[in-house]
């Protein structure tokens, strides 16, 4: 208790900073998701209070995540209603909870970094593209060229102007001001952009050219009393549980939310000055409970979020009290200041999401992945293309498939041999720890190339597993070696040199 009280002087200021970061992002991500803006605030509250209470992370902060915006946007349309989507969120939370029970916290290690980076980059590009209409004050642009033309002919000057001002503020804040003084680190750029947006709306309210129509402003319900406040919450449609699309979306949410959370946990632990280690399985349990509750009361899916978490760390948070308190601040804000929230131009939120999208899909990342070679670049770019032109789950699956193919090719080529030393008439082949059927053809070709009158030594001292298929190839080679006058010796795990026939018989038995 004493430690919690002593940490409060650090956690309380940090929670205020995180609240100011989270508020515009909750609204912005809901906007990017095509969901009611109120649902983003619900997710922020649940991520702060519920996940914060259960999580084992001291400085991680959860809420609606940009990584799931593309899924939500597509899913709401596919499933037919927001209520059906909420059911998928609940089921996704249950699946996440099961992941935690099964101790699947290591799941992130089984996805190549090239695919994960491709996933985040693809999501970033989608977020960026989808916010263009909101930025210019046109919210119903189509996908055809005629739609884009229509948008250009119907640009709202007020929305566009404050959108550019907000974007300029964010860029200056990020690149210059935060490096000048600590005050600019505590007062976050997104909050300043939002304040400028509200002031702009008030000042230009009656202006003929720059006034912003209510349809281009944030629209969250304004409660008159506690009953009307509670009436704002949406609930899942459990009658749709037999719809197979619900389950596909639920699994997608569970998988992507888990991956994004685990990636954030890894990044957050590295940033943590006290180097605390977050228990990943417990984190999946916490996120699962959070998504179940968020879906049950009308909120977006939640994950641990690097933007909030890094702001929490930079602000000096010492415990998870900061995350929990920031959730209460969000709750109070929608109860007390909804009228103020409804003065925020959507174009300002779009500007914030432009920056979020850019950070996920930096051009420098494309260059970096290209320089790493084709084995990294092809799965990376395949994942991006799949996400943009098909959907997120297919994109991840396609990238993973390509990555596995590349691994198989690599293993096929050289993974069976640790060392290959050849002199004029002597060859020493040191086999790897595990040699499987994947290496059959490579080993066969290598043995077939051995010339007559050669001494061959197979060093299996470090080999723990030899596939039966490989033993058969070696057995065939031993049988044919006499015809080519090839002398064979085998070094065993005990560093004993034995007759190959004796060795193979023992391995077979």
Secondary structure as UniProt FT lines:
FT   HELIX           2..33
FT   HELIX           37..54
FT   STRAND          62..64
FT   HELIX           66..68
FT   HELIX           69..79
FT   HELIX           82..101
FT   TURN            102..103
FT   TURN            105..106
FT   HELIX           107..110
FT   HELIX           113..130
FT   HELIX           132..135
FT   TURN            136..137
FT   HELIX           145..153
FT   HELIX           157..172
FT   HELIX           173..177
FT   HELIX           178..180
FT   HELIX           183..186
FT   HELIX           189..203
FT   TURN            204..206
FT   TURN            208..210
FT   HELIX           214..216
FT   HELIX           226..230
FT   TURN            231..232
FT   HELIX           238..240
FT   TURN            241..242
FT   HELIX           244..271
FT   TURN            273..274
FT   HELIX           280..296
FT   TURN            297..298
FT   STRAND          302..304
FT   HELIX           306..314
FT   TURN            315..316
FT   HELIX           321..336
FT   HELIX           338..341
FT   TURN            342..343
FT   HELIX           346..360
FT   HELIX           363..371
FT   HELIX           374..389
FT   HELIX           392..414
FT   TURN            415..416
FT   STRAND          417..422
FT   STRAND          426..431
FT   STRAND          434..435
FT   HELIX           437..439
FT   HELIX           440..448
FT   STRAND          455..459
FT   TURN            461..462
FT   STRAND          465..466
FT   HELIX           468..481
FT   HELIX           482..484
FT   STRAND          487..491
FT   TURN            493..494
FT   STRAND          497..499
FT   HELIX           500..508
//
